[in-house]
Amino acid sequence: MTMTLFALAAFELMNVYTHAAHVSAVAARESTPTSHSEEVRRLMAAAKEAGESALELSWSQTLLGGSEGARKFEALFQRMYGLNLKLSFTPGPSMTDMAGKITQEVTAGRRPSTDILLGTESHFGALLERKILEEYAYARLSPRVVKELVTPNNIAVEIATILSGITYNTSLVRPTEFPKRLQDLLQPRWKGKIASTQNAAIFDRIAYRPEWSVEKITALVRRLSEQVGGLIRASENERIISGEFYLLALDGGGHQVLRRRAQGAPLGHAIPEDAATVAFLHMGVPRYTLHPNLAKLFINMIVSDEGQKVVYATHFTDHHALPGSQAAGALKELTAKGVAPLRVDVKFVTGHPEIGKLSDELRHILRGR
């Protein structure tokens, strides 16, 4: 790596530390968990006046514990606000399909299928200027909701961190063999033993790390396409567990591995030093929902200390920058090695509109191997 790249990496690493430290310091200093903010009290009164007594939520069963997680959030909501909330959860499609469904409903002026949209930076970036989600001053909810957690245009709040990398079968891959850099995936020993995702996930993001470029990552994926033995979904870890594939490069996040490991699966997760990114799950409130006040109270609950504990219990990650984060350890281990993760948020996605074209090209390369 050249001195210029070292300087860029050091700068990015400083940004990650500064961002997390600032969020934690502000929240820890100002948060008063035993009392509600003036805005939260206003929302509680507005919900009562409007007759809001239920929340209708829908997302995939693989997100935030699905139906079981919804029951835990319902109990916490009732305990936190003293409201007899009825939470109705309907298992829904993927985040992408749900974002599309909400877009169609709101555009047509219809009531949305969920009071809260759950998605990544890609989904909320695509909706940023489309007036599908309410613009709301989320920072008024709590000192924990600092501006770094709120998207541009105030349409959503980051609620959990996603660290993507390589999922591997610990019974088949020894630590000494594990690819330390993406180029290591091209070694002959991995030919036919690697799975990748059907949508070439994360490679488009990595192109913007200082070690890479669009041209370099395209060339790598082209060579990788000759190595992979098949394309699977990012959550399809059964085929890694069975030994059909030794590795999945790249995956949907280490939290998916932690969930399966808790069930006894022989899975490991590691991040190549030249492929580190940090992305996020978000929550926002669609326009025309019948329960806008309760929806905002729910988001406030999610970023609270107790809410983040339930997020981790159901999804095996939380937001690394919030006080008490259990996921922060993984990021600290990464940065302690001098690896600076690229922050991939809504601002990043909207600042790189060309990334969609790159994603399509990389997907085409992998599928046409």
HELIX and SHEET records of a PDB file:
HELIX    1   1 MET A    3  GLU A   30  1                                  28    
HELIX    2   2 GLU A   38  GLU A   49  1                                  12    
HELIX    3   3 GLY A   66  TYR A   81  1                                  16    
HELIX    4   4 MET A   95  THR A  107  1                                  13    
HELIX    5   5 GLU A  121  LEU A  127  1                                   7    
HELIX    6   6 TYR A  138  ARG A  140  5                                   3    
HELIX    7   7 LYS A  147  LEU A  149  5                                   3    
HELIX    8   8 PRO A  152  ASN A  154  5                                   3    
HELIX    9   9 LEU A  182  LEU A  186  5                                   5    
HELIX   10  10 PRO A  188  TRP A  190  5                                   3    
HELIX   11  11 PHE A  203  ILE A  206  1                                   4    
HELIX   12  12 VAL A  214  LEU A  224  1                                  11    
HELIX   13  13 GLU A  238  ILE A  241  1                                   4    
HELIX   14  14 GLY A  254  ARG A  261  1                                   8    
HELIX   15  15 PRO A  292  VAL A  303  1                                  12    
HELIX   16  16 ASP A  305  HIS A  315  1                                  11    
HELIX   17  17 ALA A  328  ALA A  336  1                                   9    
HELIX   18  18 VAL A  346  GLY A  351  1                                   6    
HELIX   19  19 ILE A  355  ARG A  367  1                                  13    
SHEET    1   A 2 ALA A  54  LEU A  57  0                                        
SHEET    2   A 2 LYS A  86  PHE A  89  1                                        
SHEET    1   B 3 LEU A 117  THR A 120  0                                        
SHEET    2   B 3 THR A 277  GLY A 284 -1                                        
SHEET    3   B 3 VAL A 157  ILE A 162 -1                                        
SHEET    1   C 3 LEU A 117  THR A 120  0                                        
SHEET    2   C 3 THR A 277  GLY A 284 -1                                        
SHEET    3   C 3 LEU A 342  ARG A 343  1                                        
SHEET    1   D 5 VAL A 228  ILE A 232  0                                        
SHEET    2   D 5 ILE A 194  THR A 197  1                                        
SHEET    3   D 5 LEU A 247  ALA A 249  1                                        
SHEET    4   D 5 ILE A 166  ASN A 169 -1                                        
SHEET    5   D 5 LEU A 267  ALA A 270 -1                                        
END                                                                             
